[in-house]
Amino acid sequence: MTTLTATGGAVHPDRASLPPSPLPGHDPALDPIAAKVRAGERLSLEDGRVLFATPDIWTVCGLADGVRRRLHGDVTYYNINRHLNYSNVCALSCTFCEFYRKRGDEGAYEHSIADVRAEARGAIESGATEMHIVGGLHPYLPFAYYTELVSAIREEAEALGSQLHIKAFTAVEIVHLAKIAKVYKRSDRTAGIRWVLERLKEAGLGSLPGGGAEVFDDRVHDEAFKGKIRSDVWLDVHRVAHELGLNTNATMLYGHIESLDDRLVHMDMLRRAQDEALLRLGYEPAADGAVTLTREGVAQPTPDLAPGGGDRSPRGGDRSPRGGYFQTITPLPFFPDGSELEHLPGPGGLENLRTLAVSRLMLDNFPHVKAFWIMQTLGMAQLMLQSGADDLDGTVVWYDITKVGGSDTHQETTVRDLERAIREAGQRPVERDTLYRRVERDGATWWLAGNNTSRHD
């Protein structure tokens, strides 16, 4: 009889009864890195190379778990959200992408504003606290479509007495919107980016997702993501968003044609951008200029330290709000099936686990690390909760970007399944809103913990 491994792979029947190979011993090369981690000091790129190269993945995951527990104890977050892909029509033809279509292709779609209103009502009536909205770079929709999309969701939420959060448009989409609005100038690209974000925020945009980052390397971009914005422009969008008081997320797509060094450089560029955001919030840098959240006594950024909420500063005392910041990093494994890169194997389970753990250790100034169960599977995400992750994302319902293991676009899990997965991993489930504020609810009615005047029906 063939048995299965923890990752689902078959074991040859002749080998099934053999004792497992001994676990690798402790790697002493990790000792100085462990000392840095425990002291809350920033790891170097060379430290990151050791973390990726060592056979002692157990210590790597253990160190990441220690950071996670220092920041969040035994809490793991999830949210009740709905994804909306407004269109899969895209001007680009990225070799890694199975999502995009050209107008007129079989399977191409674009939702009307009436469709969006209906989706928003369904999300609100089901008790969702967030709508996550991304799509292709549609070459024909006008800029007004996007502000109307956001306004329509806000209007539906207001009509139903909901504070539904709108998290929408990757940095790639924001630049596309600046171009179709004819405000994007290479001589001053941030001016056009700011113009777009200001109007979307006025319409009701609450935050930006982290997609479109891929891997910050020009060689990789030119080969796999040709035509997409490069790292400098992606970071410009998020810097401007932070300056406008919008929190954002970040991603990294790995396991294709990038190198391990490319991953580390990507992490380093993100944490440097986060340094800038946290300095704006009033955090004190270390002697090397780094702003880490893993040092003893350093407060995490929260909505109380962000625009629109509270007046507490990490230094103590009162202050005015100063801007947004990166909330979470989501490492995303590359799935080759259906793309022009389907000849590549894609990353395996241990690589997924290690990459997430290294992300937690290198990104010392990111409050959260997300194990996105849609792309990791719920079983792998449970292991990641013991290796640095403190967030599983949410209930999702519809996700048309990546189909894992032959799944379709209806990819949904329940609160019960999420909470059970978290408890089985030895953690305590806590529902959050988009800004990581704790949520309490009675069915579809929800409110922010400790604030009964903020009930949303």
Secondary structure as GFF3:
##gff-version 3
##sequence-region A 1 457
A	DSSP	beta_strand	3	4	.	.	.	ID=ss1
A	DSSP	beta_strand	10	11	.	.	.	ID=ss2
A	DSSP	three_ten_helix	28	30	.	.	.	ID=ss3
A	DSSP	alpha_helix	31	39	.	.	.	ID=ss4
A	DSSP	alpha_helix	45	53	.	.	.	ID=ss5
A	DSSP	alpha_helix	57	72	.	.	.	ID=ss6
A	DSSP	beta_strand	75	79	.	.	.	ID=ss7
A	DSSP	beta_strand	81	85	.	.	.	ID=ss8
A	DSSP	alpha_helix	113	125	.	.	.	ID=ss9
A	DSSP	beta_strand	130	134	.	.	.	ID=ss10
A	DSSP	alpha_helix	143	159	.	.	.	ID=ss11
A	DSSP	beta_strand	165	168	.	.	.	ID=ss12
A	DSSP	alpha_helix	171	180	.	.	.	ID=ss13
A	DSSP	three_ten_helix	186	188	.	.	.	ID=ss14
A	DSSP	alpha_helix	189	203	.	.	.	ID=ss15
A	DSSP	beta_strand	207	208	.	.	.	ID=ss16
A	DSSP	alpha_helix	218	224	.	.	.	ID=ss17
A	DSSP	alpha_helix	231	243	.	.	.	ID=ss18
A	DSSP	beta_strand	247	254	.	.	.	ID=ss19
A	DSSP	alpha_helix	260	280	.	.	.	ID=ss20
A	DSSP	three_ten_helix	303	305	.	.	.	ID=ss21
A	DSSP	beta_strand	326	333	.	.	.	ID=ss22
A	DSSP	alpha_helix	349	362	.	.	.	ID=ss23
A	DSSP	beta_strand	368	369	.	.	.	ID=ss24
A	DSSP	alpha_helix	373	376	.	.	.	ID=ss25
A	DSSP	alpha_helix	378	384	.	.	.	ID=ss26
A	DSSP	beta_strand	391	394	.	.	.	ID=ss27
A	DSSP	beta_strand	396	398	.	.	.	ID=ss28
A	DSSP	three_ten_helix	404	406	.	.	.	ID=ss29
A	DSSP	beta_strand	410	412	.	.	.	ID=ss30
A	DSSP	alpha_helix	415	424	.	.	.	ID=ss31
A	DSSP	beta_strand	428	431	.	.	.	ID=ss32
A	DSSP	beta_strand	439	442	.	.	.	ID=ss33
A	DSSP	beta_strand	445	448	.	.	.	ID=ss34
A	DSSP	three_ten_helix	452	454	.	.	.	ID=ss35
###
